[in-house]
C-alpha cells in the first residue's frame, strides 16, 4: 500500500491554458474525492466518485472543470481556460465504502496560474 | 448551510506549553473528525468522535465532543515542534460523504 499519489506535485501555467492532474487512489478504495485548498483555508469539496460514477459535484466545480474516473481506478481533473483564481492546492482523497468517513489524502498538486 | 468556526486561527507557542483549539457550529452533527495537515502535504486523520460528551486520547492529544454534538475541542499537552501544522475539524452530518472542513488552526511550536 503506497498511499494516494498525485501527479504532478507542482504546475505553473499561463492564464487561458488547460491543465490536467492525475490521482491514483489506494488500490482497493472505491471512493475518490477531489478538494481545492487556497491559502489560509481548509480544503473545499469539489467532486466525488464511487467506482467510475461521479455521484456528487460542488457548486465550486464550474463548467471549466471536469473530472473523470474511467475505470474506477485513477482519476483526472482537468481545468480548461485557467484563470488566476484557479491557483490553489488540488487534493485528492480516497476511501473504502463501509469503513466510515475516514479519507486518505494525497500530497496534492499545487497549481499556479500566472 | 452550516456555519463552522475554528479558533484561534493562528497559535504560536514554545515547546512544553499546553494549548486548546476549538471547533464550533450552530448545527448538530452525527460525528466529527480532526485532521492535521503539515506544510506541503495532505490532511491526515487524527480521530473521529461520535458520541456527545465523548473524550478520546491520542498520546498527548485529548479530543472532546460537546454534549450537544455542536462543538469539539482538541487539547495538546506539552507541545512539541512535531505538533506544528494546520489542525482541521470536519463535522459529519450524515447526508453525504464529502467533508466540509473548517478554516483550521495553524499551530507553530518552537523549540
Boltz contact constraints between the chains, C-beta under 6 A:
constraints:
  - contact:
      token1: [A, 41]
      token2: [B, 103]
      max_distance: 6.0
  - contact:
      token1: [A, 42]
      token2: [B, 88]
      max_distance: 6.0
  - contact:
      token1: [A, 42]
      token2: [B, 101]
      max_distance: 6.0
  - contact:
      token1: [A, 42]
      token2: [B, 102]
      max_distance: 6.0
  - contact:
      token1: [A, 42]
      token2: [B, 103]
      max_distance: 6.0
  - contact:
      token1: [A, 42]
      token2: [B, 104]
      max_distance: 6.0
  - contact:
      token1: [A, 43]
      token2: [B, 101]
      max_distance: 6.0
  - contact:
      token1: [A, 45]
      token2: [B, 98]
      max_distance: 6.0
  - contact:
      token1: [A, 48]
      token2: [B, 97]
      max_distance: 6.0
  - contact:
      token1: [A, 48]
      token2: [B, 98]
      max_distance: 6.0
  - contact:
      token1: [A, 91]
      token2: [B, 42]
      max_distance: 6.0
  - contact:
      token1: [A, 101]
      token2: [B, 92]
      max_distance: 6.0
  - contact:
      token1: [A, 102]
      token2: [B, 45]
      max_distance: 6.0
  - contact:
      token1: [A, 105]
      token2: [B, 42]
      max_distance: 6.0
  - contact:
      token1: [A, 105]
      token2: [B, 43]
      max_distance: 6.0
  - contact:
      token1: [A, 106]
      token2: [B, 42]
      max_distance: 6.0
  - contact:
      token1: [A, 107]
      token2: [B, 41]
      max_distance: 6.0
  - contact:
      token1: [A, 107]
      token2: [B, 42]
      max_distance: 6.0
  - contact:
      token1: [A, 108]
      token2: [B, 42]
      max_distance: 6.0
